Amino acid sequence: MSAESPARGSRPPPPDGRHGGEERARPRGDGRGPSAVAARGALAALAGLLVITVAWWALALWPVQGVPPAWLERARLVCFNTGPSGLPDASGWLLLVGQPIGMLAVLMVIAGDAVRAGLRRAFASPAGLLGVAGGSGVLVAGLVLAVLRVADAPLDSEWLETARADVPATYPRVDRRLPPVDLVDQRGDAFNWGRVAGRPTLLTFGFGHCATICPMTVMNARQVQDRFSGEGREMALVVITLDPWRDTPARLPALARQFHLVAADADGDAEGGGDLSYLLSGTVEGVNAALDSLQVARQRVPETGDIVHPALVYLLDAEGTIVYAASGHADLIEELARRM
């Protein structure tokens, strides 16, 4: 027997020269890709991401006829910083676009191979192709609707200009009686609605650390008060703090000066509405009870203490009834005030 001949009973080596033991020692699944279960799970995660994205965009952009529910208005303010036009600001758009991209990136890092394998399997079967087509159709339809929603919505500045136009005769009335309150004003006096009885009154809300909505809303209300005063007609202005934790009664005089309401100087003289402007605070419980009874939507951010809230002005008649609720430009508030 030649030295090169295989020993009797031995198994010939495989054609590629590898030893059979090495073939058996190869880990199971090596080179075969993710399992079918992993691929299906990845496709399910991808479908879940699509559903979450659609819901996220619908929350931000779905048009609502009339006054939106308080929970929706609050959610859009908190999540997307929605402006008067009903569209998110720059940070809100960044969140809308970044959310699906970020979630997709995380999914690809965790299970990228399984996602790709699942898509290959989907494209290889009629049912899978139908599912991919359906998901793609939802994305395209959502994109088209979002573009139409943005195209039809005015800019915030345009919305404010539109608000200056005549208010339609169908503008809804509130017609709700004022609830009792247990608050004090910037002079340290206990406040009740009898202080403003017999004259139209604007009731609005804000807090000292607010840098955007509150100053604008109070300024608009003050403009309307000044216009009525210029005509020789008395109109009261009441501002209730949304932040009783920081806007304590002791801080109200400084806050009144900040809002240009009643700024008492060393001689006791007052400007900015005189005795017809009231800035109110009290205990945390008392303020929150008043805000709840007035149905003021708000959300406190624990990390900063700031309050997320809409621009809101209630218009009260001389009998102490909330007749209208308004937001926006001063001319809108004035038009409603002249209807009372």
TORKENU-31287 format. One record per residue (C-alpha): z, y, x. Coordinates in steps of 0.05 Angstrom, whole numbers, plus 5000, padded with zeros to 4 digits. Example, Ala and Ser with C-alpha at 12.3 -4.5 7.8 and 13.67 -1.06 7.14 Angstrom:
% residues 2
<rec <5156,4910,5246>>
<rec <5143,4979,5273>>
% end
This chain:
% residues 340
<rec <5000,5000,5000>>
<rec <4981,5068,5027>>
<rec <5037,5116,5043>>
<rec <5003,5166,4998>>
<rec <5001,5119,4939>>
<rec <5055,5130,4887>>
<rec <5111,5080,4887>>
<rec <5106,5023,4837>>
<rec <5136,5044,4770>>
<rec <5136,5117,4787>>
<rec <5106,5168,4739>>
<rec <5045,5207,4763>>
<rec <5058,5281,4771>>
<rec <5032,5326,4716>>
<rec <4962,5355,4727>>
<rec <4987,5424,4745>>
<rec <5031,5395,4799>>
<rec <5098,5410,4767>>
<rec <5152,5358,4766>>
<rec <5169,5330,4698>>
<rec <5242,5347,4708>>
<rec <5224,5420,4714>>
<rec <5185,5415,4648>>
<rec <5246,5386,4613>>
<rec <5292,5437,4644>>
<rec <5254,5497,4616>>
<rec <5298,5534,4566>>
<rec <5279,5522,4494>>
<rec <5239,5578,4464>>
<rec <5219,5607,4532>>
<rec <5153,5643,4522>>
<rec <5151,5630,4448>>
<rec <5180,5698,4426>>
<rec <5232,5712,4372>>
<rec <5245,5660,4319>>
<rec <5218,5665,4248>>
<rec <5287,5683,4223>>
<rec <5294,5740,4272>>
<rec <5225,5766,4254>>
<rec <5241,5765,4180>>
<rec <5307,5800,4193>>
<rec <5272,5854,4233>>
<rec <5221,5865,4177>>
<rec <5279,5871,4127>>
<rec <5312,5923,4172>>
<rec <5246,5961,4176>>
<rec <5240,5960,4100>>
<rec <5312,5984,4094>>
<rec <5296,6042,4141>>
<rec <5237,6060,4096>>
<rec <5281,6061,4034>>
<rec <5335,6103,4068>>
<rec <5283,6153,4092>>
<rec <5252,6160,4024>>
<rec <5320,6171,3992>>
<rec <5339,6221,4047>>
<rec <5277,6263,4036>>
<rec <5283,6259,3961>>
<rec <5354,6285,3965>>
<rec <5329,6345,4004>>
<rec <5264,6361,3968>>
<rec <5262,6331,3899>>
<rec <5249,6389,3851>>
<rec <5301,6401,3797>>
<rec <5286,6440,3734>>
<rec <5337,6494,3717>>
<rec <5404,6498,3752>>
<rec <5416,6437,3797>>
<rec <5479,6396,3787>>
<rec <5539,6420,3829>>
<rec <5541,6355,3869>>
<rec <5467,6361,3888>>
<rec <5473,6434,3907>>
<rec <5534,6418,3949>>
<rec <5500,6359,3983>>
<rec <5438,6400,4000>>
<rec <5480,6456,4028>>
<rec <5522,6409,4070>>
<rec <5466,6364,4095>>
<rec <5406,6411,4101>>
<rec <5431,6483,4097>>
<rec <5385,6494,4038>>
<rec <5366,6567,4027>>
<rec <5353,6606,3963>>
<rec <5282,6579,3958>>
<rec <5309,6508,3954>>
<rec <5281,6487,4022>>
<rec <5322,6467,4084>>
<rec <5328,6515,4143>>
<rec <5306,6497,4214>>
<rec <5367,6453,4227>>
<rec <5357,6418,4161>>
<rec <5284,6402,4177>>
<rec <5306,6376,4245>>
<rec <5354,6329,4211>>
<rec <5302,6306,4161>>
<rec <5251,6289,4215>>
<rec <5301,6265,4267>>
<rec <5337,6216,4221>>
<rec <5280,6166,4211>>
<rec <5256,6174,4283>>
<rec <5326,6162,4311>>
<rec <5339,6101,4266>>
<rec <5271,6072,4285>>
<rec <5285,6082,4359>>
<rec <5352,6047,4352>>
<rec <5319,5989,4316>>
<rec <5265,5982,4369>>
<rec <5317,5982,4425>>
<rec <5359,5929,4391>>
<rec <5304,5885,4363>>
<rec <5237,5911,4386>>
<rec <5208,5842,4401>>
<rec <5230,5816,4333>>
<rec <5198,5877,4298>>
<rec <5132,5866,4334>>
<rec <5134,5792,4319>>
<rec <5150,5805,4246>>
<rec <5091,5854,4240>>
<rec <5044,5803,4272>>
<rec <5067,5751,4221>>
<rec <5059,5801,4165>>
<rec <4988,5818,4185>>
<rec <4972,5744,4188>>
<rec <4987,5729,4115>>
<rec <4962,5758,4049>>
<rec <5032,5770,4023>>
<rec <5051,5805,4088>>
<rec <4989,5849,4085>>
<rec <5007,5868,4014>>
<rec <5077,5888,4036>>
<rec <5051,5929,4094>>
<rec <5001,5964,4049>>
<rec <5055,5979,3998>>
<rec <5101,6009,4051>>
<rec <5045,6050,4080>>
<rec <5027,6075,4011>>
<rec <5098,6098,3999>>
<rec <5099,6136,4064>>
<rec <5032,6169,4051>>
<rec <5051,6187,3979>>
<rec <5118,6215,4003>>
<rec <5084,6256,4057>>
<rec <5035,6285,4007>>
<rec <5090,6302,3957>>
<rec <5132,6335,4012>>
<rec <5073,6377,4034>>
<rec <5060,6399,3962>>
<rec <5133,6415,3952>>
<rec <5136,6459,4014>>
<rec <5069,6492,3998>>
<rec <5091,6510,3928>>
<rec <5160,6537,3948>>
<rec <5166,6610,3969>>
<rec <5199,6633,4032>>
<rec <5271,6655,4025>>
<rec <5249,6727,4033>>
<rec <5195,6718,3979>>
<rec <5246,6685,3933>>
<rec <5292,6745,3940>>
<rec <5235,6792,3924>>
<rec <5216,6751,3863>>
<rec <5288,6755,3840>>
<rec <5279,6830,3834>>
<rec <5230,6821,3778>>
<rec <5251,6823,3705>>
<rec <5294,6764,3687>>
<rec <5263,6721,3632>>
<rec <5292,6727,3562>>
<rec <5309,6653,3566>>
<rec <5357,6662,3624>>
<rec <5415,6616,3605>>
<rec <5482,6645,3584>>
<rec <5548,6614,3605>>
<rec <5593,6644,3551>>
<rec <5658,6614,3578>>
<rec <5727,6644,3573>>
<rec <5762,6662,3638>>
<rec <5818,6614,3657>>
<rec <5886,6641,3678>>
<rec <5897,6652,3753>>
<rec <5959,6658,3797>>
<rec <5935,6703,3854>>
<rec <5951,6768,3889>>
<rec <5905,6825,3911>>
<rec <5898,6862,3977>>
<rec <5953,6910,3956>>
<rec <6002,6853,3947>>
<rec <6003,6860,3871>>
<rec <6000,6800,3824>>
<rec <5932,6796,3792>>
<rec <5912,6777,3721>>
<rec <5848,6789,3683>>
<rec <5880,6845,3644>>
<rec <5870,6888,3706>>
<rec <5795,6889,3693>>
<rec <5795,6885,3617>>
<rec <5753,6935,3578>>
<rec <5697,6941,3630>>
<rec <5641,6896,3657>>
<rec <5662,6858,3719>>
<rec <5628,6821,3776>>
<rec <5666,6761,3801>>
<rec <5644,6729,3867>>
<rec <5671,6687,3923>>
<rec <5674,6687,3999>>
<rec <5717,6678,4060>>
<rec <5732,6718,4123>>
<rec <5700,6672,4174>>
<rec <5635,6667,4136>>
<rec <5577,6699,4174>>
<rec <5518,6692,4127>>
<rec <5524,6678,4052>>
<rec <5590,6713,4038>>
<rec <5573,6782,4067>>
<rec <5505,6782,4033>>
<rec <5534,6761,3965>>
<rec <5591,6812,3967>>
<rec <5543,6866,3991>>
<rec <5496,6852,3932>>
<rec <5553,6856,3883>>
<rec <5577,6921,3914>>
<rec <5507,6950,3908>>
<rec <5507,6936,3833>>
<rec <5576,6965,3826>>
<rec <5553,7028,3862>>
<rec <5492,7035,3818>>
<rec <5534,7032,3755>>
<rec <5584,7081,3786>>
<rec <5527,7129,3801>>
<rec <5511,7129,3726>>
<rec <5583,7144,3708>>
<rec <5596,7073,3684>>
<rec <5656,7035,3708>>
<rec <5646,6965,3735>>
<rec <5700,6924,3769>>
<rec <5688,6876,3827>>
<rec <5732,6816,3841>>
<rec <5725,6772,3903>>
<rec <5766,6708,3907>>
<rec <5773,6676,3976>>
<rec <5747,6605,3986>>
<rec <5791,6595,4047>>
<rec <5865,6604,4028>>
<rec <5885,6567,4092>>
<rec <5863,6627,4134>>
<rec <5853,6683,4084>>
<rec <5927,6689,4068>>
<rec <5954,6747,4026>>
<rec <5978,6781,4089>>
<rec <5907,6782,4117>>
<rec <5875,6810,4054>>
<rec <5878,6885,4074>>
<rec <5839,6871,4138>>
<rec <5790,6826,4100>>
<rec <5779,6880,4047>>
<rec <5758,6927,4103>>
<rec <5713,6873,4131>>
<rec <5678,6867,4063>>
<rec <5678,6943,4053>>
<rec <5718,6937,3989>>
<rec <5783,6977,3988>>
<rec <5796,7004,4057>>
<rec <5861,7042,4053>>
<rec <5872,7092,4109>>
<rec <5937,7120,4136>>
<rec <5940,7171,4079>>
<rec <5932,7117,4027>>
<rec <5862,7138,4007>>
<rec <5813,7084,3988>>
<rec <5739,7075,3992>>
<rec <5688,7023,3971>>
<rec <5703,7019,3897>>
<rec <5774,7047,3895>>
<rec <5821,7013,3847>>
<rec <5764,6975,3814>>
<rec <5754,6926,3873>>
<rec <5801,6867,3882>>
<rec <5803,6816,3937>>
<rec <5846,6757,3916>>
<rec <5884,6701,3951>>
<rec <5949,6663,3943>>
<rec <5977,6595,3958>>
<rec <5928,6540,3977>>
<rec <5944,6504,3912>>
<rec <5938,6567,3870>>
<rec <5871,6588,3899>>
<rec <5841,6518,3894>>
<rec <5866,6512,3822>>
<rec <5832,6578,3805>>
<rec <5767,6557,3839>>
<rec <5767,6490,3804>>
<rec <5779,6521,3736>>
<rec <5721,6570,3750>>
<rec <5677,6510,3769>>
<rec <5660,6537,3838>>
<rec <5624,6484,3881>>
<rec <5650,6483,3952>>
<rec <5663,6436,4010>>
<rec <5711,6448,4068>>
<rec <5689,6423,4137>>
<rec <5752,6394,4169>>
<rec <5726,6403,4240>>
<rec <5715,6479,4234>>
<rec <5753,6498,4171>>
<rec <5690,6533,4145>>
<rec <5671,6527,4072>>
<rec <5602,6506,4050>>
<rec <5585,6540,3983>>
<rec <5529,6572,3944>>
<rec <5518,6646,3933>>
<rec <5549,6656,3865>>
<rec <5565,6716,3822>>
<rec <5595,6711,3753>>
<rec <5583,6769,3705>>
<rec <5641,6783,3659>>
<rec <5639,6825,3596>>
<rec <5693,6874,3573>>
<rec <5726,6819,3532>>
<rec <5738,6773,3591>>
<rec <5681,6724,3579>>
<rec <5637,6695,3634>>
<rec <5569,6714,3606>>
<rec <5521,6697,3663>>
<rec <5521,6662,3731>>
<rec <5473,6691,3782>>
<rec <5455,6686,3855>>
<rec <5405,6723,3898>>
<rec <5382,6795,3901>>
<rec <5423,6853,3875>>
<rec <5368,6871,3825>>
<rec <5376,6804,3791>>
<rec <5450,6815,3783>>
<rec <5438,6886,3757>>
<rec <5387,6863,3706>>
<rec <5436,6812,3678>>
<rec <5493,6863,3679>>
<rec <5452,6911,3636>>
<rec <5443,6857,3583>>
<rec <5517,6850,3570>>
% end
